[in-house]
Amino acid sequence: MTLLRTEGLAKHFGGVAAVDDLALAVEEGEILGLIGPNGSGKTTALNMLSGFLVPDRGSVWFADENVTGKKPVALARRGLLRMFQTTRVFVRISAFDNLLTAGLARGLDEAEARERARVLLEELTLTPVMYLDAGQLSGGQRKLLEFGMCFIAPPRLALLDEPFAAVHPVMRETMARFIRRRNEEGHTFLVVSHDMPIVVELCDRAACMNAGRLIAIGATRDVLQDPVVIEAYLGSESHV
């Protein structure tokens, strides 16, 4: 089943087409990688999918509902959540309270939110720092905390924007393991990343954008070996 799809999606800033006629489909239960060189339109696309930007034209469909132009809160209620490249947590309260707050905001009762928070803290290796203010955590720990906040009440589709960027390899593996485990439970992901080894490891399929347009989609290794994709990456011979 196709969980998310776009039809003719476009966004211009001035005379520049950041996204141009994007037709993309995410199948339920998959991890789809979205790749492309800097400035290719990936983040703009995520902003439209998650309601942070209104498309100039085209449509976004989620679970067979036209959700074009709906606000992020309305999309979150439907089970579509977004994680940003710049981590967004409450820096002046503890890691545990960040999770508790996220759980209550997503409709869990306090007892359930507390139990879910403790399980996630253990899984994300954050139990030793659970009572520290989030602002005292390392960048990687804050990113792990944001994963927990996103999955305190698991979404149907998680949009992840560069989740592995500038993160210690140990924490990067914790994130990858978390994504794999959730995917095995049936959760769906769209992952924007420049970390090609991780994309190959996690994503059976990948889509590549360049200059605002989708230039390739298919099996990840096939996409990375596509001459058009290689050319888009400034002539690099391999990204695997």
SULMOMO-V15291 format. One line per field, one symbol per residue. ss: DSSP state (H for helix, E for strand, C for the rest). burial: b if it has 16 or more other C-alpha atoms within 10 Angstrom, else e. A space follows every 10 residues. Layout:
BEGIN
ss: ???
burial: ???
END
This chain:
BEGIN
ss: CEEEEEEEEE EEECCEEEEE EECCEEECCC EEEEECCCCC CHHHHHHHHC CCCCCCEEEE EECCEECCCC CHHHHHHHCE EEECCCCCCC CCCEHHHHHH HHHHHCCCCH HHHHHHHHHH HHHCCCHHHC CCEHHHCCHH HHHHHHHHHH CCCCCCEEEE ECCCCCCCHH HHHHHHHHHH HHHHCCCEEE EECCCHHHHH HHCCEEEEEE CCEEEEEEEH HHHHCCHHHH HHCCCCCCCC
burial: eebbbbeebb beeeeebbbb bbbebbbbbb bbbbbbbeeb bbbbbbbbbb bbbbbeebbb bbbeeebbbb ebeebbeebb bbbbbebebb eebbbbbbbb bbbbebebee eebbebbbeb bebbebbebb ebbbeebebb bbbbbbbbbb bbbbbbbbbb bbbbeebeee bbebbbebbb ebbeeebbbb bbbbebebbb ebbebbbbbb bbbbbbbeeb bebbebeebb ebbeeeeeee
END
